């Protein structure tokens, strides 16, 4: 009898010290754990895909389009490259392709071209893409993602974190989120890995780049028109791939001697201009390495002679800039 009086308080103390861990899971808690495992498995597939993009070769058509944009699909990529990119997106991000197809299915060419390109990325389609991502993460589970669950501040371009979204389904205080429910350590937790594999593509391709390229491809495939970024609005899509051999390109990160000389001349010209201001005349005031909009356009400048609008590749990013002819 004395022994039993001693054991009972010890058991109570043990349960108190370990919280509820010794208690069996309720039906709702077990369901939450099972659904969290499904979310985690889906997320791991996404992480694997993003890692493939991170490791992808620049010349690999399955991944090199991550350095492009909707404007590249219009101005630089011909029909052959667009077909390859479309196939890659359909295979790697089928839900984004379907989202874009559904969004534009009833739009006319006139309305498509009247709308500012940025409106598609900054408005409802942006919002729908974020929601669609989390729906993909919940695919196969019993989690019902409603607008309330996915509420975020679109004006601030912020979006929900994966651990916070599915934490809202926790049926009790036993689990703070899915990471705790399935016993993930800090290193492998979704909360931690989200820093690298979020929608911005810090360790892979940005979801919004996929969306941007998909819109450009859709315009080209449907109407033969897509958008560009240089203040020109909408433009007829290129029929064939851009021939880079005709234009100057730079290495991925090393400044060429010409670029270095141009930058020095720009500084000297600026100093000279400040001391001896020139009239407007018939010459252009553009400078080398300044952005341009019309590939192949030639202008005459007072300080640098004749400049041509060329496509250059710097830090793996394609851009149109003024270069010496």
N, C-alpha and C positions, 0 to 999 in steps of 0.2 A: 504494500500500500504506500509506504514511504517512497519507494522507488518510482512508482507511477506518478506521485505528486511532484517528483523532481523532473521526470521526462516531459510531462505535459508543458511546463513553462519553457523548457529548452526548445521543443518543437515550435511553439508559438514564436519564440525569439528568432529561430532559424528562418521561418517563413517571412517574418517581418524584415529581417536583414536582407533577404534575397528578393524582396518585392513579391511579385506574383509569378515568378519564374517556375515555382514548384507546382503551381496550379495548372490543370489541363487547359488547353485552348478551348474557347467556346466555339460554336459552329461558325459564328460570324468572323471570329479571329482566324480560324483555320481557312476560311474562304478568302480572307484578306491575304494571308500568306501565299496561298496558291495563285491568286491573281497577281500578286507582286512578282512571283517567280516568272510568270508569263511576260510581264512588262520588262523584267530584267533580261530575259532571253531575247526579246525583240530589240532592246537597247544594245545588247552586245553585238547583234547583227549590224546595227547602225554604226557602232564603233569600229567594227571590222571593215565596213565599207569606207568609212572616213580614213582609216589607216591606209587602205589601198590607195586612196587619193593622195595622201601625204607622201607615200612612197612611190607614187606613179611617176613615170618618165615623162619629160616634157614632149617627147616625140611620140608617145603612146596615144593613139586616137581615143582610147577609152577614158583617158584622164586629162589630156592636155587642154581640153576645152574649159577646164576650171579656171584658166588664166584669161579666158575670153569674157565677152559680155554680149548683150543683145546687139550692140553696134557691130561687133566683130562678125556675128552671124550674117549681118546685112552687107557690110562694106568689104569684108576680107574673104569670108568663107563662101566658096561656090557651092553649087548644088550637091556635088559629090561629098564634100566635107559636111554639109548640113545634114545629109542623109546619115552619115556615120555618127554624128553627134546626136541626132534624133534617136537613133537606135540605142546609143549608149544611155541616154537619159531614160528611155522607155524601159531598159533593162535594170538600171541602177536606181532610178527614182520614178517608178511607174505611177505612184500616187500624185506626184507633181505634174507629170504629163497629163494624167486624167483630170486633175484639177484645172489646168489651163484649158484643156479641150472643153470641159463643161462650162467654164466661165465665159468662153468666147463663142459657144455654139450658136447663139442666136444674134450675134452682133453682125452688122452689115459692114461692108468695106468702108463706106462713107463715115460711119460712126467710129470705126476702128482708127481711121486716119485723122479724124477730128480731135480725138482725145489726146491729151498730152501724154507722152510715154511714161513720165514719172508718176502719173496718176495711177497707173496699173500697179506699180511697185509700192507706192506709198498708201494706197487706199484699201479697198475691201479685199483685193487679191492677196495682199501682204497679210492681212488679218486671217484670211482663210488658210493660208499656207502654214502659219503657226499652229492653228487649231488642227489642221490635217496631220501635222507631224505627231502631235500627242495622241491623236486617234490611231495613228500607225503603231505607236508604242503600246497602246492598250489593246491592239488587235488580238482577238482570241480570248481575252479576259472578260470578266463580267463588269468591269468598270464602265460606268455611263458618264462620258465626258460631256458636260453641259456647258452652256455659255458662262454660267456662273463660275464653274470650276476653272475655266480658261480665261477669266477676266484679267486683262492687263492694260497697261497704258500705251496705246498705239501712238499717241502724240510724242511720247518720249522714246519711241523705238525700243522699248524694253519688252521682254517676253518672259513667261513663267519658266522656272527651273524645274527639271524633271522630278527631283525629289520632293519639291513643294506641291506639285500638281497631284501626285498620287498619295501624298501624306493626308490629303483632305478626305480620303476614303477610309482611313483607319477607324475601326469601330470602337476602339477603347484607348485608354491611356497606356496600354501595355506596349504599343509600338508607336514611336514618333513618326516613322515613315517606312517605306518599303525596305530601305537598307537594313533597318533593325529587324523587320519582320522576317527576312530571309537570312539574317546573320552575316551580312557583309562587313568585312573589316574596313577601316577608314580608307586605306589605299585603293581598294577595289570598289568602294561605294559609288553609287550613281551621283551622289552629292559631290564627291571629290572629282570624279572623272568628267563631270559636266563642264568643269573649267576648261578642259581641252577639247571636248567633243560637243560643244553647244551649237546652236543654229548658225552662229557666225563662222563656223569652220576654222577655229584656231588651229586644229590639227587635221585639217582636211579641207573639203570644199564647202563654201558657205551655201546654205539652203537658198539664200536669196540670189546668189549667182546662178544656181540651177533654175530658179524662177525667171530671172532676167533673160538668160539664154533661151529658155523655153518659149518666152513671149516672142522674142525675135524670130525664132524658128517657126513658130505658129504663123506669124505674119507672112513670112516668106513662103511657107508651104501652102497657105490658104489664098493669099492675095498677091504674092510676089513683092510685098512691101514689108519693111520692118523698121525699127527705130534706130537712130544714131544719137550720140551724146553731145554733138558739137554745135548745138543751137540751130540745126537745120531741120529739126522735126523728123518727118518720115521720108524714107528714101527707097527707091527701087532696089531690090536685092541683087547682089552680084550673081552673074550667071556662072562664072568659073572662079576657081581659087586665085587669090592674089599671088602674083609672081614676085616674090621678095628679091629675086636676083637682080631685078631692075632698079632696086632702090637700096639706099644705105641701111645697114643694120649694125647694131653694136653688140658686143658680148653681153652676157647676163649680168655682169656686175662691174667690169673694168672700164674706166673712161678711156676713150681713144685719144690719140694725140690731137686729132682734129677737134674733138670736143673740148679738150683742154685749151687749145689755142683759141677756139671761139670764145670760151668763157673769159680768157684774158683780154681779147679784143673788145668784148662787150664792156668790160670794166674801163678800158682805155677810151672807148667811144663815148661812154656815159660821162666820163670826166671832161672829155673834149667838148661834148655837147653842152655841158653846164657852163663852160667858159666861153663858148662861141655858139650860142643858140642859132639854129638854122631855120629857114623858112619852111613852109609846108611843101612847096614844089610839087613835082609829079611822082616823086619816089615814095615808096612805102616805108613806114617806120617800124616794121616788124623786125625782130632780132632772131639770130640762130638759136635753136632749141626751144623757141616759143611755140606753143601749140597752134596748129592750123586745122582747116576743115576740109579742104578740097585736094585730094591726092593728085599730085602731078602739077598743081598750079605753080606758076613761076612769077616772082615779083622782083622788082629792082629796088635796092636800098642804097642809101647814100653812104652808109658806113661799112656795109658788108658785101656790096656788089649784088650779084644775082643770087636769089635764094629759091629753093624748090620745096614744095610740101612733100615730105617723104615719110614713109613708115619706118620707125626704128623700134628696136627691141632692147629695152633696158630693164634690168632686174626682172626679167621674164614677163614684162608687161609691154604689150604693143601700144604704140601711140603715134599719132601724126604730128610732126613738128617741122619747123622750117630748118633746112640744111643747105649748105653750099651746093650749087648746081654742079 
